[in-house]
Amino acid sequence: MSRFRSVIAGIGSYLPEKILTNKDLASMVDTSDEWIKQRTGIKQRHIAAKGETTADLGTKAANAALKAAGLEAGDMDLIILATATPDLTFPATATLIQANIGMVRGFAFDLNAVCSGFIYALATADSFIARGQARNALVIGAETFSRILDWEDRTTCVLFGDGAGAVVLTGEPGAPGMGERGIIHSYLRSDGRFSDLLYVDGGPSKTQTVGHLRMSGNQVFRHAITNISGSIAKVLDDTGLTVTDVDWFVPHQANQRILEGVSRRLGIPEGRVITTVAEHGNTSAASIPLAMDVAAKDGRIKTGDLVLIEALGGGFTWGAALVRM
């Protein structure tokens, strides 16, 4: 039995200053602004500066989330960083962020579920809070995907960008309830049989290199539509809700065609889907909190709104979560 429910007390984000437009990419590889927008919906993406690390991005997003929550690093018991692009093999990049923000208590660790990482991290932090093992937690998604791209492969380098987003979770007494603020329900899945469809062809154990991102785009697209739709339907079924009960859907910002395909399959009105892929590109584990922060700042997502987040990433991993803001 849960003793506490996890409430999102603050959201923050950070995007690197450098912007790489489709026109810029057209001067680097055989592509065009029209080709990229037609197939992905992306117009630009942010790229980390030389020497700017995943920990740097995550630190700035974490500090912004703490400020929004009215809390300090010393109030935190836990940091979970969702990332597929850590600064080092070890120590965990989360511990570098812990040191950067001046948090000298609690514990911090990384979690790698690629683009689904933020949902996995949110569900994990929720479990610690529900059992009373942490009162306040920072859940961060931060990526420097530009460091693992093959900039001669136009099928992948046009898709991804760098960025970070974070939320502060705080434990409030009582079990999660539909009318209460907090994380209501989450659903996580993975299937390693499809690991060769979206992966990085390097690693310390297998190749002793960093490697580059490789993707079978058409097959990933089909799995994304099926699995994301299924995870949304599962969360709604488990909670006894329908699409019309949800105020906002905040999907992983992978590709505009995927967002539209899932919406058509489930009958989700376009006006209730938060979309930032055009400006951010695919920022992997950072994309959901980045989109949430944009929508909270512009007034769309308000306190009390019912928000459903979902994602699919390499592995395959996928899942969804329902949150009362």
N, C-alpha and C positions, 0 to 999 in steps of 0.2 A: 504494500500500500504506500503510495507516494505521500510523503510528509510535507513536501514543498512543491510549488509550481514555478516554472522558470519564466519570468517576465522580461521582455526586451525593454530595457531602461534607456538605451541610447544607441544611436547608429552613427557611424562615421566612415569616411572613405578618403582615398587619395589616388590621384592620377598623375603620372609623370608629366612634366611640362612639354616634352617633345611630342609633336603630333606628326604621324606619318599618314599622308592622304593617299587615296587611290592613284592620284596623278603622280605622286612621288614613286609609288610602286611600279607604275607603268614605265618609269625610266630605269628600273632595276631588273624587271623580268618581263616576259612576253605576256602582257595583260593590259587591261584598260579600265577606266572608271566604270564604263557601261557594263563590261563583263562582270566585274566584281559586284556591283550593285544588283544586277539582274539575278545573280546566282546566290548571293549571300545577304543582301540588304545593307552591307557595310560600306560606309563612306570614309571612315578614318579610324585610326587606333593610336593609342599612346604608347611610347617606347621609353623604357628606362634609360637614363643618361649613363654614360660610361662611369663605372664605379658605384652606381646606384643599385643597391641590392634588394632582394626580396625582404630582408629584415628592415631595411630603410622604409620601404613602402608600407609594410605591415605596422611599423612603429607609428608612422604618421596617421594611418587609419585608426589605430588603437587609441592614440591620444585624442583624436577627434571624437571617437565614440565615448571615451571617458568624460570629455567636456560636455557632450550632449546629455549624458546621464547624470551629470553633477557629482561624479565620483572621482577618486584619485587612484593611482596605481596601488597605493597601500591598502586600498579596500578590496583588492582582487585576491581571490584564492586560487585561481586557475586560469591558464591561457591554453587554448587549443588553436594551433595554426593549421589550417587546411592549405596545403601547397604541394605541387608536383615539381617545383623548381626551388629547392632549398639552397641556402647559401653554400653549405658544406655537406659532405656525407654525414658527418656529425661534428659538433653537437647539434641538437635540434635547433632549427632557426627560431622556434618559439622561445627558447631560452635566451637567444640573442635579443629578441624583442623584450623579454622580461627584464634584462639588464638595461636596455635602452630607456625603458619607461620608468625605471627606478623601483621595480617591484622586487622586494627582498624576502617575500614569504610565499607560501603556497607552492604550486608546481606548474610546469609548462611542458608541452610536448607537441610534436608534429603529427599530422594525420594525412595520409595520401590516398584519396579516392578520386584524384584528378578533378574533372569538372563537377563531380557530385560531392566534392570534398566538404563544401560548406554545410550541406545538409547532414552529412555524416558527423561533422564536428558539432553541429548544433544539437543533434540527437544524443551525442556522447556527453556533452556538457550538461544537457538536461537530465541525464541519468545521474551524474554526480550530484547535481543540485537536489533532485528528487529524493535521494537517499541521505541528504544532509551532509555530504562529504565536501561540499563547497557552497558558499553562500552567494558569492559574486564571481562571475566568469567573463573573460574576454574570449569571444569566438571570432577568429580572423580568417579571411581568405585573402591570400596574397600571392601573386605570380609575376615572374619575369620570363614569360614564354618566349620573348624575343631572343633569349639566349640559347634556346634549343630548336630554333627554326632553321631549315635549309632555305636560305634566301634565294636559291635558284629554282626552288620548287613552287611554281605559281599556284598549285592546288592547295598548299598549306600555308605559305607565308602571308597570303592575303587575309587569312582568317583571324589571326591571333594578335592580341595586344597585352600590355602590362598594366597592372593596377592592384589596388587592395581595398577591401571593405571589411568592416568590423561591427560587431554588436556587443553590447554589455548585457549579460543576463544576470538578473538578481532573483534570489529565491524569496517567494512570498508564501506564508503559511497556507496550507490547504491543498488538496488534490486538484489537478487541472479540471476545469469545467467549461462547458460551451459558452457560458455567459461571462466567464472570468478572463481577465487578461492573462496571456501566457501561451506556452507551447501546448497545444491540445493533443496532437497525435503526429507520429512520424512513421514512415515506412521505408525500409532500406532493402536493396537487393544487389546481388552481383552474380556474374556468370563468366568464369575465366576461360570458357571454351572459345570466346570471341576476342581474346587478348591480341591476336595478330591483326585485327582490323583497325586498331588505334593504339599506338605504342611509340616509345622512343627506342631507337636501335642502339642504345649504349647504356652502360652501367658499370659500377666498380667491380662487381663480381664476374659478369659475363664478358665484357669487352675492355674493361679498365679505361673507358672513355665516357664522355658526357653523352654523345650521340645526338641525333636529330629526330624530331617528331615525324612519324609516318602514319598515313591514314588512307583507308579505302573508303573514300567519300560517299559513294552511292550506297554501300552496305551499311555504313554508320547511320546515314540518313534514315534508312528503312527501320533499323533497330530503334533509333531515337523516337520516331513517331509511335511505334508500337509500345515500347517500354515506358516512355514518359506518359502516354495516354493511360496505360494500365496502372501506373503508380498513382496518378491523380484519381482515377476511378476507385482504386482500392482505398485511399484515404477518405474519400467521400462516402463510400459504402460503409467503412468501419465506423464513421462518425454519424451516419444516418442523414447526411446532407446531400444536396444536389448542387450543380453548378451555379444555380441562381442564388444560393445562400452565401456564396463567396463574394466579398467585395472586390478583391484584387488578386490576380494571378501574377506571380513574379517568377518567370522561368529563367533557367540558365540561358544566357544570351549567346547561343552557339551560331545560329543561322536564322535569318528571318523566315526562310521557307519552312524550317522545322517548327518555329513558333506558330506559323499560320496553319501548318498541317495538323498539329495537335489541337488547335482551336477549332478547326473545322470538324475534326473527328468527334470532339466532345461538345460542340455547340457553345463554345465560350465566346461571348461577344468581344470583338476587337477592342472596344473601348475600355475593357476591364483587364487588359493585359499590359503590364509595364514592360516597355521595350526600350532598351538603350544600345542594342547591338550596332546601330548605325554609327554612333559616336565612339563607342568603346571597342568594337570588335569582340572577339571571344577572349575573355580574360580568365577562363577556366574557373577555379574555385573562388575567384574574386567577383565573378559576374553578378551573382545574386545579391550579396550585400551592397555592391556598388549601385545596382538598380533600385534596391530598397531605399538607399540613402537619397538618391535623386528624387524618387517619388515622395519621400517624407519631407524633403526640403521644399518641393514645389507645391505641397499641400494636398496631393492626391491621397496618399496613405495617412490616415488620421488615427488617433487613439480610439480604440474600440473596434476598428475595422478587422474583418476576418480576411486573412491573407494566406494563400496557398503557394508554396514555393516548390519547384521541382527541377530535376536535372538528370542528365546521363553523361557518363564519362568513360574514359578508357578503362578496360578491365574485363568486360563491361561492368561498371557500377551504375546504379540509378536509384532514385527514390524521390520522396515528396514529404512535405511537412505542412501542418496546418497550425497557424498562429493567430491568436487574438492580440492585436497590437495595443 
